[in-house]
Amino acid sequence: QLQVEESGGGLVQPGGSLRLSCTASTFTLDYFTIGWFRQAPGKEREGVSCISGRDGIIYYADSVKGRFIISSDSAKNTVYLQMNSLKPEDTAVYYCAADLPESVKAMCVTGSSEYWGQGTQVTVSS
């Protein structure tokens, strides 16, 4: 069973930063496309950013472009989501997912993925 696990969520003030981590203990993330998704109460799940482990192609949702940065560390088998200039509307449960989609953008836009983590809460509030 392939499993991913998120960490790094918490409470932060507007304008602040957080870094989320996605790790896997049973497989190598570099072989997959890894995506970050979020779901706020009463809203549909949204693809935030996705990265291909094979060729490094990256996709960002318009809502986070210029504020969030996705990256991977092969040595640590970890994918990060650096979130800067956080806004209250970024408040959500953030999920990490892994799959082998046809395209990085397709995975992020459709939200379709085979393997999901349990999620980590991010709250942006003063």
Buried (B, 14 or more C-beta within 10 A) or exposed (E): EEBBBBBBBEEBEEEBEBEBBBBBEEBEBEEBBBBBBBBBEEEEBBBBBBBBBEEEEBBBBEBBEEBBBBBBEEEEBBBBBBBBEBEEEBBBBBBBBBBEBEBBBBBBBEBEBEBBBEBBEBBBEE
